[in-house]
Amino acid sequence: MLLINFLSWSTFSLLDLNWQPLMQKWSSPLMSDPEEQIIKKPMLLAGHLSLHRHRQRGGKEGQVLHRSKRGWVWNQFFVIEEYTGPDPVLVGRLHSDVDTGTGNIKYILSGEGAGTIFVIDDKTGNIHATKTLDREEQAQYTLTAQAVDRHTNKPLEPPSEFIVKVQDINDNPPEFLHGPYYARVPEMSNVYTSVIQVTATDADDPTYGNSARLVYSILQGQPYFSVESQTGIIRTALPNMDREARQEYNVVIQAKDMGGHMGGLSGTTEVKITLTDVNDNPPKFPLSESVYQMSVSEDKVPGEEVGRLMAKDPDLGENGQVNYRFVDGDGMGVFELSTDSETKEAIIKLKKHVDYENKRLYTLKVEGSNPHIDPRFLAWGPYKDEATIKISVEDADEPPVFMAPSYTFEVEENAPAGTVVGRVHAKDTDVAVNPIRYMIPQYTDIERFFSINSEDGLITTAKPLDRETQAWHNISVSATEIGGHHQDTKVRVNIRVKDVNDNPPELANNNNEVFMCESASPGKVGIQTISAVDKDEMGHRQHFTFSLAPEVAHNHNFSIKDNRDSTASVVVLRKGFSRLTQDIYHLPIEINDNGLPAMSSTNTLTIRVCSCDTKNTILSCNVEPYVLPAGLSTGALIAILACIVILLAIVVLFVALRRQKKEPLIVFEEEDIRENIITYDDEGGGEEDTEAFDIATLQNPDGANGFLPRKDMKPEFQYPMRPGSGRPAANSVDVDDFIKTRIFFFYKKKNTKQNFKWFCVHFLVKKKKGEKSTPNYVLVPPIPPIKRSLPIPMNGHSFRVHP
């Protein structure tokens, strides 16, 4: 059986102490079991306790008692933390009852820290701690012990676990993990008002001794705040703490272990406490400025600022908000109050114009009050204050003032120039009373219809006015003071042109033309109602009258019926109207406006005849061509065919005659002989022949010999002599000789060697007017073959040879 020895730092010896007193000494209020106390707090025992497998106990005499076998006697080992001695700490000793001291038993240790922190002497079973232990890192270690045969490693005892606990010492001070702290509490709070709770932690074992028992105290912040020693709750210690006097407090709290006794460790934290605002102060105007003096010039316009004042309230936010209002004074209707949202000042503005000549001083009383009042502090009121304002009006050089804000006058149209329209009047309100000069700015009266007397403001017409062109004239009149700063002002003048009956009435634009059915019956009234317009204004009972013009008063087609409501109807007097006979009728109508003076005019009404259906609905008003009957007689058809045949015969005859004469169908008086064509039936010689020609010589053969033909006269040609006749005249042109000569000369000059063929030239010679042109044939010497036409000039004329 394995035996366990317990070691401690005590110097007591088992030989010197009895077991029972030792157990009593280890007992504590927390541990009632002596055996448990031994486990928790071991002492150094000199020697060892041997528990034999067969032990006799005292009983009845001669009686032997036997206890059942067990392999291990287990208890807890204890090691004090943070041991810094020079030698390893002996934790305890393992011993098996099968160990006879011969060294055949080997003790083995395994588990947490075995071999590194805890080592065992395999012969003696002594367990030592080789490193310094920290309970805050690991509070206990679980190990396994076993006794085996040293030679065979055969287990002699079954393995079993035991615990090595690290005994705590006070080596960790308290810590405030969440510091520093920030707290807020309303000003004027009652005593013992809770502000904030601070909490410290201690890493030592709270179940052993007082190492982790903390006590709180205040090191800084008295006498304003206090702290509960057990809970760490900070509370106010003084009443009526005023934020306006002091807003922030720095409080230092200490937490100390060992129950606050001497030798304990401590930690501190800082708490920043801010007093929040409450409405505990009324607004106050400065006593030195209980009467505010302000001034305003009389030329200021409404809305301009006059001055500012402010009631001071040391509170913040809405607690320090101040509302201003007028409570009394003779200027409440002349001035107004507003508040500057940024500066919290009261702004006094001009509401109406002030006049130095009428009133020079105004007195106002202003009240400033808090809109948000805390009921807890009503007794500290009232939360308002008053101030007096005196505003003096300063004199200014003001512009003239018209007696009316605007003027409206009337004048008849067509009135002669110089007609009086009306008078405007302005005055200088300053003390100096300077004279006034009037004028009409040109941009308001561009066409110069009006003029004004610069001294008295009398407005007259400068030219006749026409109401129909412009019924209203809106002008401005400027009044400028003479002297001073030449201040001026303007006023609006509206001039209405009164109507005069000077325009005759006319038919309305949509009544110039009316439509009627060609089947209209006589006496039918109201083909269409016509009306009139007048550029002049119509009086209340004034109306138009309609009548036929005197020249058509007795016509037999239409008449006019006056409806006596400024309209008239067209009346049909006969029947039998036909669009084919006459589709449009013009009816002169005289219109009178019955005004003063009466004006009339004659207007022509167009009446268009239209085809209608049986319900007198107009179908068409367009003029249609006359259509012949659908059928034709046999005689008419024969006549038409005979005419066509005759025309065709004439054309055929004309063509035949032209062909017989071999003349063109169209004969021009003058025909250019160069249009005659010379052809021959042989092939050309190609590009060599083309390039061999001297085109200038051919175009003007006479020019080569120094002879230039006249362009203003046509040469005369003579036909070749008939057999028996003599040679041509000297002045005639022998075409045959000319062609032979030119061609021979040309090819002789070029030394060409070609096989030529003779060809025949066929040409026409144009005779004089009235003579017949006859063809002629000329035998020409051979020329080289050509592939394209060549010109042959002759006496200013040109023949063209074609392949």
Steps between C-alpha positions, in 0.01 A plus 500: 500500500626849406564744776476882461693753705384865522750780503465860610714796597424450865775386739277283705589132544266209525714373787444825691129547420198294562271441206191643659648839603651535155164440338340756725765756408431451129127539539335822396145636475493408136611138558325286755652166402852444640586264217397760242714758677796269468442483124461870468788604719770236540769525761852364501490158658829355607500130422203340331170343573502130427177331425555130495306264297430285817480721806376399837289753690418500863173336575395218707789318646627226279289617203679568174341751261579501128444801260432451132785559260539824297778592262528879572422731784414824313501858617569841347847654485549877547776720361529865589519733196779737414761303702844642423725280721829353373389136518209322336193479720419157638137453422453156660608136506354185347556164667351158433463239772653246263818704503736313729787741443692271272472741206294268281208741480497790261267797542362661182325842478294620202242772430500882494849636549654156561866506408511878454346658804473195722769233519503180709783300647422155360669332798372701795177634348578860600320759277664840450380823322788625287337828383329793663122457477240774450149424617355768270640309203393150616343425837551121508669212320365148453766225510502119482730281714589133461742250659661250260765233520831660419621204300189391317302829505208290611249707696495412864216735584216627279552867382299771664465878480574765758484883498769751579342835590691827485445687824418870447693794642403870465714586200247683272375855563141596412442635146230721345459340159257761363665817618527788464132571552284786377176594670237773487268621770257796489600810685309585816450127571414386851760348733567127450387513138659202325754601238674180383624163630863400456616138528847357560614138465771303687668201341567335837288213632180645642434177692820508697564762760453873430728525200206585271279684748481860372411825671437828307595847618521849344841662476400813303165674454399575851290663635289499183471122456520182706531128422346195662783280632345166408315577171713776344195722431595869482242744637471877537608627840402868479164661408446772235813442299474772232617428146544870432751511790685177415412248235758219520649300790785248496444226761757232587371170647721236672428128533708312768509125572551322833180671607675834498742404774862591511716295269231466235556588138302782332409644160348835397289642218393845390138602460420820306162631614320775305206698631223528242295816462154569638299818463587655835590850378259765364606727210639839601563819307823666617422748777737752346289503184151496640419776249627445147555800275456449126450716193363460148517726197171600344618381157522139616262256337288242684692184582830670579662433837486772765689338788555196723476408865539179698381353827771273638409153625791281620301182442564289192288380211130541532548586868683814391259587217350847525192630320462874447187710455378857528285552808451877487596817314387741229707333227347151510340552158808663346763246605514119518705241691678184386765272653841416358521118513879505541568784742163482686468877465179692453502687168290813469397578142310778335144399418373828355656816369588759762484874439726738682262788436206316663656305795856501619504257798347160575502308831464122521506245782640156419451182704734198486368173646582126509249286312610177678470518880592215738217457753751406771641851492186710463565653839823643367312708236372702333680382186476827306641853496415834336699781338409843359604617151502860380525543122566845358422590138775679308435753227600406142491672164194327360377502141180685414172329579203493261163572645361176356661159453386501133291712264234411243383750237274493190525680168295469183654349192581728209532791745738764362852537633513705821182354649524488880513147637548562875735627767735318741631658817797418724656680795827496691440374854835623631526810712668687214196448268695515172315571171404208275568439131280254302582294190378196309776238452531423130503123548142517631373713210712394204278658231470829693122511520506720812690793646511643854560841642821469702382752762138415577470136376227569241482218244378578145481307170780547249311343206151360430429161653320206341308276737479218247881491478568530876224535756724556805828684544701417812774752565711608795558849631820583686519771766849626590578751769706800393792534739614266774593155380266517197285223640230384261197276506266358239128443480289292262257689274234301312326688215185355346412608147124561478327370190358720224280347231745536213497152346219359282369151568603207284378151431647247739785297355297182492200670331658610172362195324173308539366187332157416361341200333419534134161354582418776752142613479403870471435683822726272698642698792836442666720338246763598751515762775761771452650732760732798515790627707609852587843605626329765711335426830128426481267685727255330732205528262694544180452237227573448132239536221526321166355596159568446134715751323296744287638362171359149576195604693269374222678178404282193450728241658558585866394731775615579855292469816634695803449297817540813720761325716810603302445207264319454166369216286524452123161442329458319165262680261470247220556137411685322227859560604748278321870456559555436133347830406649712781657369817602827673302817574635820655262694719605853627372560854504829687569482877433792738625513862245768617769674699580865561591588239347211306745301287411264218672291237409288201625141504465239229349169603590201281216250453607162364245264343546137604340163429303357788309184581132476580566612857677816378834369613777649288680236296730697271569863413770440235437589134460180289569485124214448263465133411374390156238232483644155530381379150617631155314466172637297207547810285715665767722197527545482118595868487763456771653198322505687165693786658757261641547328161546832321768606750689174455487533118644849515789381714580207271492721192733752654752231592492352151565834337797565725655165421456559124687825521768336716503801718476511874160558645631814660705734276718763653579813309869472561673171526863460584673305227721346765209283601526312166648157541749326269510123530692222327493122527853406602683414816715751685870474569493532878680736732791566257266667250337701773825629639636567147239766424583866552164601641573873473569472130189297435285737702633807315661398168513852371682617809794281410541691167460837664136541399243561773136463393243752607259395766229749418396348168412149391701354216319406185530148371458389142411158385740301276465573133267275314621329186540751224528798728820698563711523821357665805532865558820635638340599824341158561654235719603174337445256781653215310827683439512631854460162660751336268754772559470504878502129549788446260702773661430360846608146432796604289623709789471208745666251255249237588500176310152353509281317256226744422165447344300748305178619653207714405406814690131572515405845608229760471567854395258753644363740242366846553161556651231360278736273301505128524795318664619205293740225591845483341752220480875544486766234448767543760853349498564218744544592866609268777238302687363677807306377797334825595364808327745767378423864421600640157493882505436692179490881470376550849260204474561154628411160367521196727615165368352200681629144487 
